[in-house]
Amino acid sequence: MTTMMMERSGMAMNMGMNMGMGGMTTGATMPTTPQWMMVPRCTITMEKCAGGMKMVCKCDDKMSASMMQNLCTMMAGGMCSGCMMMNGMMMCCCNMTMGMCKCEMTDDGVTMTCTSGDAECCKMIQACCDCMTTMMKSGCVCCVCMNGMPVCCSC
């Protein structure tokens, strides 16, 4: 009698002899379940601007735009980054630690501007813009993160 049963919450209950505290299995026998989150899909465009770069994230439907805006509001003031993915593998990640990033809401999404008053940091931000734009044109998907939390992905 060592049957495993999966609950809706993903917790496994061992109905056999290895019962831990309260009927739950111990960490050694509990299956690990991945943590997933739905990230809004949008169209991402990037361009250089005075002092850095600007990313415009636009969603087709109001629900996705609202979800993205809420995620950006919750993570406001944190590090902005762009992770370039191809076939599920990260190809490149540009962390905008060298500048100040601000997020502005639009009717159909958000505009993120990352700038720096330092000329060398501005060059780094604009080089990241060139890199990410080239990778998107070559088939990569861009996942925009704030504080390491994905807020939107290009489709």
Biotite code that builds the C-alpha atoms (Angstrom):
import biotite.structure as struc

atoms = struc.array([
    struc.Atom([0.000, 0.000, 0.000], chain_id="A", res_id=1, res_name="MET", atom_name="CA", element="C"),
    struc.Atom([2.335, 2.733, -1.173], chain_id="A", res_id=2, res_name="THR", atom_name="CA", element="C"),
    struc.Atom([0.046, 4.655, -3.545], chain_id="A", res_id=3, res_name="THR", atom_name="CA", element="C"),
    struc.Atom([0.786, 8.308, -4.240], chain_id="A", res_id=4, res_name="MET", atom_name="CA", element="C"),
    struc.Atom([-2.157, 10.652, -4.700], chain_id="A", res_id=5, res_name="MET", atom_name="CA", element="C"),
    struc.Atom([-1.888, 14.158, -6.153], chain_id="A", res_id=6, res_name="MET", atom_name="CA", element="C"),
    struc.Atom([-4.024, 16.890, -4.636], chain_id="A", res_id=7, res_name="GLU", atom_name="CA", element="C"),
    struc.Atom([-5.170, 19.948, -6.579], chain_id="A", res_id=8, res_name="ARG", atom_name="CA", element="C"),
    struc.Atom([-2.543, 22.041, -4.805], chain_id="A", res_id=9, res_name="SER", atom_name="CA", element="C"),
    struc.Atom([0.240, 19.854, -6.163], chain_id="A", res_id=10, res_name="GLY", atom_name="CA", element="C"),
    struc.Atom([1.028, 18.369, -2.754], chain_id="A", res_id=11, res_name="MET", atom_name="CA", element="C"),
    struc.Atom([1.470, 14.636, -2.782], chain_id="A", res_id=12, res_name="ALA", atom_name="CA", element="C"),
    struc.Atom([-0.029, 12.526, -0.045], chain_id="A", res_id=13, res_name="MET", atom_name="CA", element="C"),
    struc.Atom([1.488, 9.158, 0.592], chain_id="A", res_id=14, res_name="ASN", atom_name="CA", element="C"),
    struc.Atom([-1.154, 6.624, 1.511], chain_id="A", res_id=15, res_name="MET", atom_name="CA", element="C"),
    struc.Atom([1.397, 4.006, 2.530], chain_id="A", res_id=16, res_name="GLY", atom_name="CA", element="C"),
    struc.Atom([3.958, 3.435, 5.244], chain_id="A", res_id=17, res_name="MET", atom_name="CA", element="C"),
    struc.Atom([6.167, 6.536, 4.811], chain_id="A", res_id=18, res_name="ASN", atom_name="CA", element="C"),
    struc.Atom([3.660, 9.000, 6.205], chain_id="A", res_id=19, res_name="MET", atom_name="CA", element="C"),
    struc.Atom([5.227, 12.137, 7.623], chain_id="A", res_id=20, res_name="GLY", atom_name="CA", element="C"),
    struc.Atom([3.644, 14.727, 9.872], chain_id="A", res_id=21, res_name="MET", atom_name="CA", element="C"),
    struc.Atom([-0.064, 15.151, 9.127], chain_id="A", res_id=22, res_name="GLY", atom_name="CA", element="C"),
    struc.Atom([-0.128, 12.588, 6.331], chain_id="A", res_id=23, res_name="GLY", atom_name="CA", element="C"),
    struc.Atom([2.190, 14.561, 4.034], chain_id="A", res_id=24, res_name="MET", atom_name="CA", element="C"),
    struc.Atom([5.248, 12.942, 2.557], chain_id="A", res_id=25, res_name="THR", atom_name="CA", element="C"),
    struc.Atom([8.693, 14.033, 3.584], chain_id="A", res_id=26, res_name="THR", atom_name="CA", element="C"),
    struc.Atom([10.799, 16.326, 1.360], chain_id="A", res_id=27, res_name="GLY", atom_name="CA", element="C"),
    struc.Atom([12.799, 13.369, 0.066], chain_id="A", res_id=28, res_name="ALA", atom_name="CA", element="C"),
    struc.Atom([9.748, 11.720, -1.453], chain_id="A", res_id=29, res_name="THR", atom_name="CA", element="C"),
    struc.Atom([7.659, 14.773, -2.386], chain_id="A", res_id=30, res_name="MET", atom_name="CA", element="C"),
    struc.Atom([7.705, 15.483, -6.119], chain_id="A", res_id=31, res_name="PRO", atom_name="CA", element="C"),
    struc.Atom([8.819, 18.960, -7.094], chain_id="A", res_id=32, res_name="THR", atom_name="CA", element="C"),
    struc.Atom([6.397, 20.988, -9.167], chain_id="A", res_id=33, res_name="THR", atom_name="CA", element="C"),
    struc.Atom([7.480, 23.947, -11.289], chain_id="A", res_id=34, res_name="PRO", atom_name="CA", element="C"),
    struc.Atom([6.090, 27.372, -10.438], chain_id="A", res_id=35, res_name="GLN", atom_name="CA", element="C"),
    struc.Atom([4.479, 28.943, -13.511], chain_id="A", res_id=36, res_name="TRP", atom_name="CA", element="C"),
    struc.Atom([3.108, 32.404, -14.179], chain_id="A", res_id=37, res_name="MET", atom_name="CA", element="C"),
    struc.Atom([1.247, 33.679, -17.200], chain_id="A", res_id=38, res_name="MET", atom_name="CA", element="C"),
    struc.Atom([3.087, 36.663, -18.701], chain_id="A", res_id=39, res_name="VAL", atom_name="CA", element="C"),
    struc.Atom([1.229, 39.018, -21.053], chain_id="A", res_id=40, res_name="PRO", atom_name="CA", element="C"),
    struc.Atom([2.225, 38.807, -24.704], chain_id="A", res_id=41, res_name="ARG", atom_name="CA", element="C"),
    struc.Atom([2.806, 42.088, -26.445], chain_id="A", res_id=42, res_name="CYS", atom_name="CA", element="C"),
    struc.Atom([4.644, 43.815, -29.243], chain_id="A", res_id=43, res_name="THR", atom_name="CA", element="C"),
    struc.Atom([7.940, 45.257, -28.021], chain_id="A", res_id=44, res_name="ILE", atom_name="CA", element="C"),
    struc.Atom([9.813, 47.968, -29.883], chain_id="A", res_id=45, res_name="THR", atom_name="CA", element="C"),
    struc.Atom([13.121, 49.453, -28.769], chain_id="A", res_id=46, res_name="MET", atom_name="CA", element="C"),
    struc.Atom([14.800, 52.637, -29.832], chain_id="A", res_id=47, res_name="GLU", atom_name="CA", element="C"),
    struc.Atom([17.659, 54.815, -28.722], chain_id="A", res_id=48, res_name="LYS", atom_name="CA", element="C"),
    struc.Atom([16.802, 58.135, -27.154], chain_id="A", res_id=49, res_name="CYS", atom_name="CA", element="C"),
    struc.Atom([18.748, 61.000, -25.606], chain_id="A", res_id=50, res_name="ALA", atom_name="CA", element="C"),
    struc.Atom([20.694, 59.540, -22.693], chain_id="A", res_id=51, res_name="GLY", atom_name="CA", element="C"),
    struc.Atom([19.721, 55.896, -23.249], chain_id="A", res_id=52, res_name="GLY", atom_name="CA", element="C"),
    struc.Atom([16.881, 53.821, -24.695], chain_id="A", res_id=53, res_name="MET", atom_name="CA", element="C"),
    struc.Atom([13.115, 53.457, -24.730], chain_id="A", res_id=54, res_name="LYS", atom_name="CA", element="C"),
    struc.Atom([11.096, 50.202, -24.827], chain_id="A", res_id=55, res_name="MET", atom_name="CA", element="C"),
    struc.Atom([7.450, 50.382, -25.869], chain_id="A", res_id=56, res_name="VAL", atom_name="CA", element="C"),
    struc.Atom([5.303, 47.370, -24.931], chain_id="A", res_id=57, res_name="CYS", atom_name="CA", element="C"),
    struc.Atom([1.860, 47.281, -26.581], chain_id="A", res_id=58, res_name="LYS", atom_name="CA", element="C"),
    struc.Atom([-0.842, 44.660, -26.022], chain_id="A", res_id=59, res_name="CYS", atom_name="CA", element="C"),
    struc.Atom([-3.681, 43.810, -28.402], chain_id="A", res_id=60, res_name="ASP", atom_name="CA", element="C"),
    struc.Atom([-6.317, 43.283, -25.709], chain_id="A", res_id=61, res_name="ASP", atom_name="CA", element="C"),
    struc.Atom([-7.248, 45.337, -22.643], chain_id="A", res_id=62, res_name="LYS", atom_name="CA", element="C"),
    struc.Atom([-6.877, 42.422, -20.178], chain_id="A", res_id=63, res_name="MET", atom_name="CA", element="C"),
    struc.Atom([-3.234, 41.806, -21.125], chain_id="A", res_id=64, res_name="SER", atom_name="CA", element="C"),
    struc.Atom([-2.450, 45.526, -21.069], chain_id="A", res_id=65, res_name="ALA", atom_name="CA", element="C"),
    struc.Atom([-4.024, 45.855, -17.631], chain_id="A", res_id=66, res_name="SER", atom_name="CA", element="C"),
    struc.Atom([-2.092, 42.852, -16.283], chain_id="A", res_id=67, res_name="MET", atom_name="CA", element="C"),
    struc.Atom([1.199, 44.222, -17.632], chain_id="A", res_id=68, res_name="MET", atom_name="CA", element="C"),
    struc.Atom([0.480, 47.666, -16.160], chain_id="A", res_id=69, res_name="GLN", atom_name="CA", element="C"),
    struc.Atom([-0.314, 46.132, -12.766], chain_id="A", res_id=70, res_name="ASN", atom_name="CA", element="C"),
    struc.Atom([2.913, 44.087, -12.797], chain_id="A", res_id=71, res_name="LEU", atom_name="CA", element="C"),
    struc.Atom([4.929, 47.192, -13.702], chain_id="A", res_id=72, res_name="CYS", atom_name="CA", element="C"),
    struc.Atom([3.233, 49.205, -10.952], chain_id="A", res_id=73, res_name="THR", atom_name="CA", element="C"),
    struc.Atom([4.013, 46.511, -8.362], chain_id="A", res_id=74, res_name="MET", atom_name="CA", element="C"),
    struc.Atom([7.673, 46.331, -9.435], chain_id="A", res_id=75, res_name="MET", atom_name="CA", element="C"),
    struc.Atom([8.165, 50.083, -9.957], chain_id="A", res_id=76, res_name="ALA", atom_name="CA", element="C"),
    struc.Atom([11.549, 51.495, -9.024], chain_id="A", res_id=77, res_name="GLY", atom_name="CA", element="C"),
    struc.Atom([13.420, 48.249, -9.571], chain_id="A", res_id=78, res_name="GLY", atom_name="CA", element="C"),
    struc.Atom([15.977, 47.064, -12.080], chain_id="A", res_id=79, res_name="MET", atom_name="CA", element="C"),
    struc.Atom([14.730, 46.731, -15.632], chain_id="A", res_id=80, res_name="CYS", atom_name="CA", element="C"),
    struc.Atom([16.161, 44.017, -17.871], chain_id="A", res_id=81, res_name="SER", atom_name="CA", element="C"),
    struc.Atom([15.565, 42.439, -21.243], chain_id="A", res_id=82, res_name="GLY", atom_name="CA", element="C"),
    struc.Atom([16.139, 38.694, -21.606], chain_id="A", res_id=83, res_name="CYS", atom_name="CA", element="C"),
    struc.Atom([16.488, 37.434, -25.155], chain_id="A", res_id=84, res_name="MET", atom_name="CA", element="C"),
    struc.Atom([15.283, 33.849, -25.600], chain_id="A", res_id=85, res_name="MET", atom_name="CA", element="C"),
    struc.Atom([15.416, 31.372, -28.473], chain_id="A", res_id=86, res_name="MET", atom_name="CA", element="C"),
    struc.Atom([13.928, 27.877, -28.295], chain_id="A", res_id=87, res_name="ASN", atom_name="CA", element="C"),
    struc.Atom([13.538, 28.216, -24.527], chain_id="A", res_id=88, res_name="GLY", atom_name="CA", element="C"),
    struc.Atom([17.211, 29.080, -23.971], chain_id="A", res_id=89, res_name="MET", atom_name="CA", element="C"),
    struc.Atom([18.410, 32.480, -22.800], chain_id="A", res_id=90, res_name="MET", atom_name="CA", element="C"),
    struc.Atom([20.736, 33.935, -25.412], chain_id="A", res_id=91, res_name="MET", atom_name="CA", element="C"),
    struc.Atom([21.442, 37.258, -23.737], chain_id="A", res_id=92, res_name="CYS", atom_name="CA", element="C"),
    struc.Atom([20.248, 39.281, -20.753], chain_id="A", res_id=93, res_name="CYS", atom_name="CA", element="C"),
    struc.Atom([20.761, 43.036, -20.586], chain_id="A", res_id=94, res_name="CYS", atom_name="CA", element="C"),
    struc.Atom([20.399, 44.407, -17.056], chain_id="A", res_id=95, res_name="ASN", atom_name="CA", element="C"),
    struc.Atom([19.964, 48.163, -17.025], chain_id="A", res_id=96, res_name="MET", atom_name="CA", element="C"),
    struc.Atom([21.825, 48.645, -13.756], chain_id="A", res_id=97, res_name="THR", atom_name="CA", element="C"),
    struc.Atom([23.861, 51.478, -15.267], chain_id="A", res_id=98, res_name="MET", atom_name="CA", element="C"),
    struc.Atom([20.885, 53.804, -15.619], chain_id="A", res_id=99, res_name="GLY", atom_name="CA", element="C"),
    struc.Atom([17.628, 55.022, -14.180], chain_id="A", res_id=100, res_name="MET", atom_name="CA", element="C"),
    struc.Atom([14.536, 53.272, -15.528], chain_id="A", res_id=101, res_name="CYS", atom_name="CA", element="C"),
    struc.Atom([11.061, 54.720, -15.390], chain_id="A", res_id=102, res_name="LYS", atom_name="CA", element="C"),
    struc.Atom([7.785, 53.206, -16.487], chain_id="A", res_id=103, res_name="CYS", atom_name="CA", element="C"),
    struc.Atom([4.892, 55.192, -17.946], chain_id="A", res_id=104, res_name="GLU", atom_name="CA", element="C"),
    struc.Atom([1.429, 53.767, -18.623], chain_id="A", res_id=105, res_name="MET", atom_name="CA", element="C"),
    struc.Atom([-0.107, 54.117, -22.077], chain_id="A", res_id=106, res_name="THR", atom_name="CA", element="C"),
    struc.Atom([-3.594, 53.229, -23.329], chain_id="A", res_id=107, res_name="ASP", atom_name="CA", element="C"),
    struc.Atom([-2.457, 49.852, -24.632], chain_id="A", res_id=108, res_name="ASP", atom_name="CA", element="C"),
    struc.Atom([0.589, 49.050, -22.484], chain_id="A", res_id=109, res_name="GLY", atom_name="CA", element="C"),
    struc.Atom([3.676, 50.698, -21.030], chain_id="A", res_id=110, res_name="VAL", atom_name="CA", element="C"),
    struc.Atom([6.719, 52.693, -22.082], chain_id="A", res_id=111, res_name="THR", atom_name="CA", element="C"),
    struc.Atom([9.951, 52.027, -20.202], chain_id="A", res_id=112, res_name="MET", atom_name="CA", element="C"),
    struc.Atom([12.742, 54.560, -20.508], chain_id="A", res_id=113, res_name="THR", atom_name="CA", element="C"),
    struc.Atom([16.240, 53.725, -19.253], chain_id="A", res_id=114, res_name="CYS", atom_name="CA", element="C"),
    struc.Atom([18.623, 56.690, -19.216], chain_id="A", res_id=115, res_name="THR", atom_name="CA", element="C"),
    struc.Atom([21.829, 57.881, -17.599], chain_id="A", res_id=116, res_name="SER", atom_name="CA", element="C"),
    struc.Atom([23.490, 61.265, -17.298], chain_id="A", res_id=117, res_name="GLY", atom_name="CA", element="C"),
    struc.Atom([26.918, 59.617, -17.564], chain_id="A", res_id=118, res_name="ASP", atom_name="CA", element="C"),
    struc.Atom([28.162, 59.463, -21.166], chain_id="A", res_id=119, res_name="ALA", atom_name="CA", element="C"),
    struc.Atom([29.794, 56.019, -20.780], chain_id="A", res_id=120, res_name="GLU", atom_name="CA", element="C"),
    struc.Atom([26.707, 54.508, -19.134], chain_id="A", res_id=121, res_name="CYS", atom_name="CA", element="C"),
    struc.Atom([24.584, 55.993, -21.918], chain_id="A", res_id=122, res_name="CYS", atom_name="CA", element="C"),
    struc.Atom([26.798, 54.192, -24.458], chain_id="A", res_id=123, res_name="LYS", atom_name="CA", element="C"),
    struc.Atom([26.274, 50.890, -22.601], chain_id="A", res_id=124, res_name="MET", atom_name="CA", element="C"),
    struc.Atom([22.488, 51.329, -22.519], chain_id="A", res_id=125, res_name="ILE", atom_name="CA", element="C"),
    struc.Atom([22.405, 52.162, -26.231], chain_id="A", res_id=126, res_name="GLN", atom_name="CA", element="C"),
    struc.Atom([24.660, 49.172, -27.000], chain_id="A", res_id=127, res_name="ALA", atom_name="CA", element="C"),
    struc.Atom([22.145, 46.977, -25.130], chain_id="A", res_id=128, res_name="CYS", atom_name="CA", element="C"),
    struc.Atom([19.388, 48.515, -27.268], chain_id="A", res_id=129, res_name="CYS", atom_name="CA", element="C"),
    struc.Atom([21.306, 47.659, -30.465], chain_id="A", res_id=130, res_name="ASP", atom_name="CA", element="C"),
    struc.Atom([22.004, 44.121, -29.221], chain_id="A", res_id=131, res_name="CYS", atom_name="CA", element="C"),
    struc.Atom([18.392, 43.380, -28.216], chain_id="A", res_id=132, res_name="MET", atom_name="CA", element="C"),
    struc.Atom([16.968, 44.915, -31.402], chain_id="A", res_id=133, res_name="THR", atom_name="CA", element="C"),
    struc.Atom([19.296, 42.811, -33.564], chain_id="A", res_id=134, res_name="THR", atom_name="CA", element="C"),
    struc.Atom([18.467, 39.636, -31.644], chain_id="A", res_id=135, res_name="MET", atom_name="CA", element="C"),
    struc.Atom([14.704, 40.248, -31.976], chain_id="A", res_id=136, res_name="MET", atom_name="CA", element="C"),
    struc.Atom([15.100, 40.815, -35.732], chain_id="A", res_id=137, res_name="LYS", atom_name="CA", element="C"),
    struc.Atom([16.982, 37.487, -35.891], chain_id="A", res_id=138, res_name="SER", atom_name="CA", element="C"),
    struc.Atom([14.163, 35.540, -34.233], chain_id="A", res_id=139, res_name="GLY", atom_name="CA", element="C"),
    struc.Atom([14.655, 35.879, -30.489], chain_id="A", res_id=140, res_name="CYS", atom_name="CA", element="C"),
    struc.Atom([11.776, 36.538, -28.131], chain_id="A", res_id=141, res_name="VAL", atom_name="CA", element="C"),
    struc.Atom([12.248, 39.361, -25.636], chain_id="A", res_id=142, res_name="CYS", atom_name="CA", element="C"),
    struc.Atom([11.096, 38.955, -22.052], chain_id="A", res_id=143, res_name="CYS", atom_name="CA", element="C"),
    struc.Atom([11.074, 42.280, -20.207], chain_id="A", res_id=144, res_name="VAL", atom_name="CA", element="C"),
    struc.Atom([11.647, 41.942, -16.459], chain_id="A", res_id=145, res_name="CYS", atom_name="CA", element="C"),
    struc.Atom([11.495, 44.300, -13.523], chain_id="A", res_id=146, res_name="MET", atom_name="CA", element="C"),
    struc.Atom([13.376, 43.169, -10.405], chain_id="A", res_id=147, res_name="ASN", atom_name="CA", element="C"),
    struc.Atom([13.801, 39.797, -12.102], chain_id="A", res_id=148, res_name="GLY", atom_name="CA", element="C"),
    struc.Atom([10.007, 39.362, -12.454], chain_id="A", res_id=149, res_name="MET", atom_name="CA", element="C"),
    struc.Atom([8.770, 38.979, -16.055], chain_id="A", res_id=150, res_name="PRO", atom_name="CA", element="C"),
    struc.Atom([6.228, 41.672, -16.879], chain_id="A", res_id=151, res_name="VAL", atom_name="CA", element="C"),
    struc.Atom([5.787, 41.017, -20.625], chain_id="A", res_id=152, res_name="CYS", atom_name="CA", element="C"),
    struc.Atom([7.132, 38.972, -23.535], chain_id="A", res_id=153, res_name="CYS", atom_name="CA", element="C"),
    struc.Atom([7.158, 39.713, -27.250], chain_id="A", res_id=154, res_name="SER", atom_name="CA", element="C"),
    struc.Atom([5.054, 37.493, -29.463], chain_id="A", res_id=155, res_name="CYS", atom_name="CA", element="C"),
])
